[in-house]
């Protein structure tokens, strides 16, 4: 059985320069802007969770 993957829409306001950078990355990578943003958020969450886990170990 295939695992279901649910997404939820989120609206954010970005500065023009950030929007342009995301657009360029998406174009060069031939992926959607949503995917660029999801990947960036995932990396940030991973980094933050690692820091939290390390601080709990101290």
PDB file of N, CA, C and O in Angstrom:
ATOM      1  N   UNK A   1       0.846  -1.187   0.000  1.00  0.00           N
ATOM      2  CA  UNK A   1       0.000   0.000   0.000  1.00  0.00           C
ATOM      3  C   UNK A   1       0.887   1.246   0.000  1.00  0.00           C
ATOM      4  O   UNK A   1       1.869   1.326   0.738  1.00  0.00           O
ATOM      5  N   UNK A   2       0.534   2.183  -0.815  1.00  0.00           N
ATOM      6  CA  UNK A   2       1.304   3.408  -0.941  1.00  0.00           C
ATOM      7  C   UNK A   2       1.041   4.331   0.244  1.00  0.00           C
ATOM      8  O   UNK A   2      -0.102   4.536   0.652  1.00  0.00           O
ATOM      9  N   UNK A   3       2.130   4.888   0.790  1.00  0.00           N
ATOM     10  CA  UNK A   3       2.007   5.822   1.903  1.00  0.00           C
ATOM     11  C   UNK A   3       1.457   7.153   1.391  1.00  0.00           C
ATOM     12  O   UNK A   3       1.911   7.675   0.373  1.00  0.00           O
ATOM     13  N   UNK A   4       0.493   7.679   2.098  1.00  0.00           N
ATOM     14  CA  UNK A   4      -0.093   8.971   1.706  1.00  0.00           C
ATOM     15  C   UNK A   4       0.783  10.108   2.208  1.00  0.00           C
ATOM     16  O   UNK A   4       1.323  10.060   3.313  1.00  0.00           O
ATOM     17  N   UNK A   5       0.910  11.107   1.390  1.00  0.00           N
ATOM     18  CA  UNK A   5       1.709  12.278   1.722  1.00  0.00           C
ATOM     19  C   UNK A   5       0.805  13.498   1.637  1.00  0.00           C
ATOM     20  O   UNK A   5       0.319  13.853   0.564  1.00  0.00           O
ATOM     21  N   UNK A   6       0.591  14.121   2.756  1.00  0.00           N
ATOM     22  CA  UNK A   6      -0.294  15.282   2.804  1.00  0.00           C
ATOM     23  C   UNK A   6       0.528  16.562   2.861  1.00  0.00           C
ATOM     24  O   UNK A   6       1.572  16.616   3.511  1.00  0.00           O
ATOM     25  N   UNK A   7       0.052  17.575   2.185  1.00  0.00           N
ATOM     26  CA  UNK A   7       0.676  18.892   2.262  1.00  0.00           C
ATOM     27  C   UNK A   7      -0.380  19.907   2.664  1.00  0.00           C
ATOM     28  O   UNK A   7      -1.580  19.690   2.496  1.00  0.00           O
ATOM     29  N   UNK A   8       0.096  21.009   3.193  1.00  0.00           N
ATOM     30  CA  UNK A   8      -0.809  22.098   3.570  1.00  0.00           C
ATOM     31  C   UNK A   8      -0.271  23.388   2.971  1.00  0.00           C
ATOM     32  O   UNK A   8       0.933  23.641   3.026  1.00  0.00           O
ATOM     33  N   UNK A   9      -1.132  24.189   2.411  1.00  0.00           N
ATOM     34  CA  UNK A   9      -0.673  25.455   1.840  1.00  0.00           C
ATOM     35  C   UNK A   9      -0.311  26.450   2.941  1.00  0.00           C
ATOM     36  O   UNK A   9      -0.960  26.521   3.985  1.00  0.00           O
ATOM     37  N   UNK A  10       0.740  27.208   2.673  1.00  0.00           N
ATOM     38  CA  UNK A  10       1.189  28.247   3.594  1.00  0.00           C
ATOM     39  C   UNK A  10       1.489  29.484   2.757  1.00  0.00           C
ATOM     40  O   UNK A  10       2.102  29.391   1.693  1.00  0.00           O
ATOM     41  N   UNK A  11       1.065  30.612   3.232  1.00  0.00           N
ATOM     42  CA  UNK A  11       1.319  31.858   2.520  1.00  0.00           C
ATOM     43  C   UNK A  11       2.397  32.644   3.263  1.00  0.00           C
ATOM     44  O   UNK A  11       2.302  32.853   4.472  1.00  0.00           O
ATOM     45  N   UNK A  12       3.415  33.073   2.534  1.00  0.00           N
ATOM     46  CA  UNK A  12       4.475  33.889   3.120  1.00  0.00           C
ATOM     47  C   UNK A  12       4.731  35.090   2.221  1.00  0.00           C
ATOM     48  O   UNK A  12       4.478  35.047   1.017  1.00  0.00           O
ATOM     49  N   UNK A  13       5.228  36.144   2.815  1.00  0.00           N
ATOM     50  CA  UNK A  13       5.621  37.330   2.068  1.00  0.00           C
ATOM     51  C   UNK A  13       7.143  37.379   2.053  1.00  0.00           C
ATOM     52  O   UNK A  13       7.782  37.305   3.102  1.00  0.00           O
ATOM     53  N   UNK A  14       7.718  37.502   0.864  1.00  0.00           N
ATOM     54  CA  UNK A  14       9.171  37.492   0.712  1.00  0.00           C
ATOM     55  C   UNK A  14       9.659  38.820   0.150  1.00  0.00           C
ATOM     56  O   UNK A  14       8.977  39.448  -0.660  1.00  0.00           O
ATOM     57  N   UNK A  15      10.844  39.243   0.584  1.00  0.00           N
ATOM     58  CA  UNK A  15      11.451  40.407  -0.056  1.00  0.00           C
ATOM     59  C   UNK A  15      11.735  40.078  -1.528  1.00  0.00           C
ATOM     60  O   UNK A  15      11.953  38.917  -1.873  1.00  0.00           O
ATOM     61  N   UNK A  16      11.732  41.087  -2.381  1.00  0.00           N
ATOM     62  CA  UNK A  16      11.952  40.875  -3.814  1.00  0.00           C
ATOM     63  C   UNK A  16      13.227  40.086  -4.097  1.00  0.00           C
ATOM     64  O   UNK A  16      13.221  39.177  -4.927  1.00  0.00           O
ATOM     65  N   UNK A  17      14.308  40.422  -3.423  1.00  0.00           N
ATOM     66  CA  UNK A  17      15.588  39.757  -3.682  1.00  0.00           C
ATOM     67  C   UNK A  17      15.519  38.267  -3.347  1.00  0.00           C
ATOM     68  O   UNK A  17      16.048  37.441  -4.092  1.00  0.00           O
ATOM     69  N   UNK A  18      14.882  37.922  -2.252  1.00  0.00           N
ATOM     70  CA  UNK A  18      14.746  36.518  -1.876  1.00  0.00           C
ATOM     71  C   UNK A  18      13.885  35.778  -2.901  1.00  0.00           C
ATOM     72  O   UNK A  18      14.202  34.652  -3.286  1.00  0.00           O
ATOM     73  N   UNK A  19      12.810  36.404  -3.334  1.00  0.00           N
ATOM     74  CA  UNK A  19      11.945  35.806  -4.353  1.00  0.00           C
ATOM     75  C   UNK A  19      12.737  35.530  -5.627  1.00  0.00           C
ATOM     76  O   UNK A  19      12.619  34.455  -6.216  1.00  0.00           O
ATOM     77  N   UNK A  20      13.544  36.503  -6.050  1.00  0.00           N
ATOM     78  CA  UNK A  20      14.346  36.341  -7.263  1.00  0.00           C
ATOM     79  C   UNK A  20      15.330  35.183  -7.122  1.00  0.00           C
ATOM     80  O   UNK A  20      15.516  34.406  -8.059  1.00  0.00           O
ATOM     81  N   UNK A  21      15.954  35.067  -5.960  1.00  0.00           N
ATOM     82  CA  UNK A  21      16.906  33.979  -5.737  1.00  0.00           C
ATOM     83  C   UNK A  21      16.213  32.622  -5.794  1.00  0.00           C
ATOM     84  O   UNK A  21      16.727  31.683  -6.401  1.00  0.00           O
ATOM     85  N   UNK A  22      15.063  32.523  -5.172  1.00  0.00           N
ATOM     86  CA  UNK A  22      14.302  31.266  -5.191  1.00  0.00           C
ATOM     87  C   UNK A  22      13.889  30.936  -6.620  1.00  0.00           C
ATOM     88  O   UNK A  22      13.993  29.788  -7.052  1.00  0.00           O
ATOM     89  N   UNK A  23      13.426  31.931  -7.343  1.00  0.00           N
ATOM     90  CA  UNK A  23      13.017  31.733  -8.736  1.00  0.00           C
ATOM     91  C   UNK A  23      14.182  31.219  -9.582  1.00  0.00           C
ATOM     92  O   UNK A  23      14.024  30.283 -10.367  1.00  0.00           O
ATOM     93  N   UNK A  24      15.353  31.839  -9.416  1.00  0.00           N
ATOM     94  CA  UNK A  24      16.528  31.437 -10.196  1.00  0.00           C
ATOM     95  C   UNK A  24      16.963  30.012  -9.862  1.00  0.00           C
ATOM     96  O   UNK A  24      17.303  29.242 -10.761  1.00  0.00           O
ATOM     97  N   UNK A  25      16.955  29.659  -8.594  1.00  0.00           N
ATOM     98  CA  UNK A  25      17.316  28.298  -8.190  1.00  0.00           C
ATOM     99  C   UNK A  25      16.342  27.298  -8.792  1.00  0.00           C
ATOM    100  O   UNK A  25      16.749  26.248  -9.289  1.00  0.00           O
ATOM    101  N   UNK A  26      15.070  27.623  -8.749  1.00  0.00           N
ATOM    102  CA  UNK A  26      14.047  26.732  -9.303  1.00  0.00           C
ATOM    103  C   UNK A  26      14.236  26.558 -10.810  1.00  0.00           C
ATOM    104  O   UNK A  26      14.156  25.443 -11.325  1.00  0.00           O
ATOM    105  N   UNK A  27      14.483  27.648 -11.503  1.00  0.00           N
ATOM    106  CA  UNK A  27      14.674  27.581 -12.953  1.00  0.00           C
ATOM    107  C   UNK A  27      15.893  26.737 -13.307  1.00  0.00           C
ATOM    108  O   UNK A  27      15.819  25.866 -14.173  1.00  0.00           O
ATOM    109  N   UNK A  28      17.012  26.995 -12.638  1.00  0.00           N
ATOM    110  CA  UNK A  28      18.243  26.258 -12.938  1.00  0.00           C
ATOM    111  C   UNK A  28      18.115  24.784 -12.586  1.00  0.00           C
ATOM    112  O   UNK A  28      18.651  23.925 -13.286  1.00  0.00           O
ATOM    113  N   UNK A  29      17.410  24.492 -11.510  1.00  0.00           N
ATOM    114  CA  UNK A  29      17.245  23.111 -11.079  1.00  0.00           C
ATOM    115  C   UNK A  29      16.069  22.407 -11.722  1.00  0.00           C
ATOM    116  O   UNK A  29      15.843  21.217 -11.499  1.00  0.00           O
ATOM    117  N   UNK A  30      15.319  23.155 -12.526  1.00  0.00           N
ATOM    118  CA  UNK A  30      14.118  22.629 -13.185  1.00  0.00           C
ATOM    119  C   UNK A  30      13.161  21.978 -12.184  1.00  0.00           C
ATOM    120  O   UNK A  30      12.636  20.888 -12.412  1.00  0.00           O
ATOM    121  N   UNK A  31      12.955  22.685 -11.069  1.00  0.00           N
ATOM    122  CA  UNK A  31      12.008  22.255 -10.037  1.00  0.00           C
ATOM    123  C   UNK A  31      11.103  23.432  -9.701  1.00  0.00           C
ATOM    124  O   UNK A  31      11.364  24.562 -10.114  1.00  0.00           O
ATOM    125  N   UNK A  32      10.059  23.170  -8.965  1.00  0.00           N
ATOM    126  CA  UNK A  32       9.128  24.243  -8.610  1.00  0.00           C
ATOM    127  C   UNK A  32       9.712  25.120  -7.505  1.00  0.00           C
ATOM    128  O   UNK A  32      10.590  24.702  -6.750  1.00  0.00           O
ATOM    129  N   UNK A  33       9.207  26.327  -7.434  1.00  0.00           N
ATOM    130  CA  UNK A  33       9.609  27.209  -6.345  1.00  0.00           C
ATOM    131  C   UNK A  33       9.193  26.611  -5.010  1.00  0.00           C
ATOM    132  O   UNK A  33       9.902  26.751  -4.014  1.00  0.00           O
ATOM    133  N   UNK A  34       8.052  25.949  -4.988  1.00  0.00           N
ATOM    134  CA  UNK A  34       7.598  25.301  -3.754  1.00  0.00           C
ATOM    135  C   UNK A  34       8.608  24.270  -3.276  1.00  0.00           C
ATOM    136  O   UNK A  34       8.875  24.161  -2.079  1.00  0.00           O
ATOM    137  N   UNK A  35       9.166  23.518  -4.210  1.00  0.00           N
ATOM    138  CA  UNK A  35      10.158  22.504  -3.841  1.00  0.00           C
ATOM    139  C   UNK A  35      11.423  23.152  -3.283  1.00  0.00           C
ATOM    140  O   UNK A  35      11.994  22.653  -2.313  1.00  0.00           O
ATOM    141  N   UNK A  36      11.865  24.247  -3.876  1.00  0.00           N
ATOM    142  CA  UNK A  36      13.030  24.974  -3.362  1.00  0.00           C
ATOM    143  C   UNK A  36      12.769  25.411  -1.925  1.00  0.00           C
ATOM    144  O   UNK A  36      13.619  25.237  -1.052  1.00  0.00           O
ATOM    145  N   UNK A  37      11.603  25.972  -1.685  1.00  0.00           N
ATOM    146  CA  UNK A  37      11.251  26.461  -0.349  1.00  0.00           C
ATOM    147  C   UNK A  37      11.132  25.299   0.629  1.00  0.00           C
ATOM    148  O   UNK A  37      11.617  25.400   1.756  1.00  0.00           O
ATOM    149  N   UNK A  38      10.495  24.191   0.226  1.00  0.00           N
ATOM    150  CA  UNK A  38      10.384  23.019   1.104  1.00  0.00           C
ATOM    151  C   UNK A  38      11.762  22.491   1.489  1.00  0.00           C
ATOM    152  O   UNK A  38      12.001  22.163   2.651  1.00  0.00           O
ATOM    153  N   UNK A  39      12.672  22.410   0.512  1.00  0.00           N
ATOM    154  CA  UNK A  39      14.019  21.918   0.793  1.00  0.00           C
ATOM    155  C   UNK A  39      14.753  22.844   1.761  1.00  0.00           C
ATOM    156  O   UNK A  39      15.444  22.377   2.666  1.00  0.00           O
ATOM    157  N   UNK A  40      14.607  24.148   1.572  1.00  0.00           N
ATOM    158  CA  UNK A  40      15.261  25.111   2.461  1.00  0.00           C
ATOM    159  C   UNK A  40      14.719  24.992   3.883  1.00  0.00           C
ATOM    160  O   UNK A  40      15.485  25.022   4.846  1.00  0.00           O
ATOM    161  N   UNK A  41      13.426  24.860   4.012  1.00  0.00           N
ATOM    162  CA  UNK A  41      12.816  24.712   5.336  1.00  0.00           C
ATOM    163  C   UNK A  41      13.261  23.406   5.976  1.00  0.00           C
ATOM    164  O   UNK A  41      13.567  23.375   7.168  1.00  0.00           O
ATOM    165  N   UNK A  42      13.300  22.327   5.198  1.00  0.00           N
ATOM    166  CA  UNK A  42      13.723  21.034   5.729  1.00  0.00           C
ATOM    167  C   UNK A  42      15.153  21.104   6.263  1.00  0.00           C
ATOM    168  O   UNK A  42      15.444  20.568   7.332  1.00  0.00           O
ATOM    169  N   UNK A  43      16.042  21.762   5.523  1.00  0.00           N
ATOM    170  CA  UNK A  43      17.424  21.916   5.983  1.00  0.00           C
ATOM    171  C   UNK A  43      17.487  22.723   7.274  1.00  0.00           C
ATOM    172  O   UNK A  43      18.239  22.383   8.188  1.00  0.00           O
ATOM    173  N   UNK A  44      16.704  23.782   7.347  1.00  0.00           N
ATOM    174  CA  UNK A  44      16.689  24.608   8.560  1.00  0.00           C
ATOM    175  C   UNK A  44      16.155  23.822   9.750  1.00  0.00           C
ATOM    176  O   UNK A  44      16.708  23.910  10.847  1.00  0.00           O
ATOM    177  N   UNK A  45      15.087  23.054   9.546  1.00  0.00           N
ATOM    178  CA  UNK A  45      14.524  22.241  10.628  1.00  0.00           C
ATOM    179  C   UNK A  45      15.535  21.209  11.113  1.00  0.00           C
ATOM    180  O   UNK A  45      15.690  20.997  12.315  1.00  0.00           O
ATOM    181  N   UNK A  46      16.220  20.571  10.173  1.00  0.00           N
ATOM    182  CA  UNK A  46      17.222  19.572  10.531  1.00  0.00           C
ATOM    183  C   UNK A  46      18.341  20.210  11.355  1.00  0.00           C
ATOM    184  O   UNK A  46      18.758  19.662  12.376  1.00  0.00           O
ATOM    185  N   UNK A  47      18.820  21.361  10.910  1.00  0.00           N
ATOM    186  CA  UNK A  47      19.882  22.078  11.606  1.00  0.00           C
ATOM    187  C   UNK A  47      19.450  22.492  13.012  1.00  0.00           C
ATOM    188  O   UNK A  47      20.194  22.315  13.977  1.00  0.00           O
ATOM    189  N   UNK A  48      18.254  23.039  13.118  1.00  0.00           N
ATOM    190  CA  UNK A  48      17.737  23.472  14.419  1.00  0.00           C
ATOM    191  C   UNK A  48      17.548  22.291  15.352  1.00  0.00           C
ATOM    192  O   UNK A  48      17.912  22.368  16.525  1.00  0.00           O
ATOM    193  N   UNK A  49      16.983  21.197  14.849  1.00  0.00           N
ATOM    194  CA  UNK A  49      16.790  20.006  15.680  1.00  0.00           C
ATOM    195  C   UNK A  49      18.118  19.432  16.149  1.00  0.00           C
ATOM    196  O   UNK A  49      18.219  18.972  17.287  1.00  0.00           O
ATOM    197  N   UNK A  50      19.145  19.449  15.292  1.00  0.00           N
ATOM    198  CA  UNK A  50      20.470  18.972  15.694  1.00  0.00           C
ATOM    199  C   UNK A  50      21.043  19.831  16.811  1.00  0.00           C
ATOM    200  O   UNK A  50      21.613  19.307  17.769  1.00  0.00           O
ATOM    201  N   UNK A  51      20.897  21.150  16.696  1.00  0.00           N
ATOM    202  CA  UNK A  51      21.389  22.054  17.748  1.00  0.00           C
ATOM    203  C   UNK A  51      20.670  21.801  19.058  1.00  0.00           C
ATOM    204  O   UNK A  51      21.294  21.789  20.119  1.00  0.00           O
ATOM    205  N   UNK A  52      19.362  21.598  18.994  1.00  0.00           N
ATOM    206  CA  UNK A  52      18.577  21.338  20.204  1.00  0.00           C
ATOM    207  C   UNK A  52      19.035  20.042  20.856  1.00  0.00           C
ATOM    208  O   UNK A  52      19.208  19.985  22.073  1.00  0.00           O
ATOM    209  N   UNK A  53      19.233  19.004  20.052  1.00  0.00           N
ATOM    210  CA  UNK A  53      19.677  17.716  20.590  1.00  0.00           C
ATOM    211  C   UNK A  53      21.062  17.834  21.216  1.00  0.00           C
ATOM    212  O   UNK A  53      21.318  17.238  22.262  1.00  0.00           O
ATOM    213  N   UNK A  54      21.958  18.595  20.590  1.00  0.00           N
ATOM    214  CA  UNK A  54      23.297  18.784  21.135  1.00  0.00           C
ATOM    215  C   UNK A  54      23.254  19.546  22.450  1.00  0.00           C
ATOM    216  O   UNK A  54      23.996  19.223  23.378  1.00  0.00           O
ATOM    217  N   UNK A  55      22.392  20.556  22.539  1.00  0.00           N
ATOM    218  CA  UNK A  55      22.316  21.337  23.777  1.00  0.00           C
ATOM    219  C   UNK A  55      21.709  20.519  24.910  1.00  0.00           C
ATOM    220  O   UNK A  55      22.025  20.757  26.075  1.00  0.00           O
ATOM    221  N   UNK A  56      20.849  19.566  24.592  1.00  0.00           N
ATOM    222  CA  UNK A  56      20.293  18.680  25.620  1.00  0.00           C
ATOM    223  C   UNK A  56      21.357  17.734  26.149  1.00  0.00           C
ATOM    224  O   UNK A  56      21.290  17.299  27.299  1.00  0.00           O
ATOM    225  N   UNK A  57      22.336  17.417  25.318  1.00  0.00           N
ATOM    226  CA  UNK A  57      23.395  16.503  25.714  1.00  0.00           C
ATOM    227  C   UNK A  57      24.471  17.170  26.549  1.00  0.00           C
ATOM    228  O   UNK A  57      25.272  16.487  27.186  1.00  0.00           O
ATOM    229  N   UNK A  58      24.500  18.487  26.554  1.00  0.00           N
ATOM    230  CA  UNK A  58      25.535  19.223  27.318  1.00  0.00           C
ATOM    231  C   UNK A  58      25.261  19.237  28.791  1.00  0.00           C
ATOM    232  O   UNK A  58      26.034  19.811  29.558  1.00  0.00           O
TER     233      UNK A  58
END
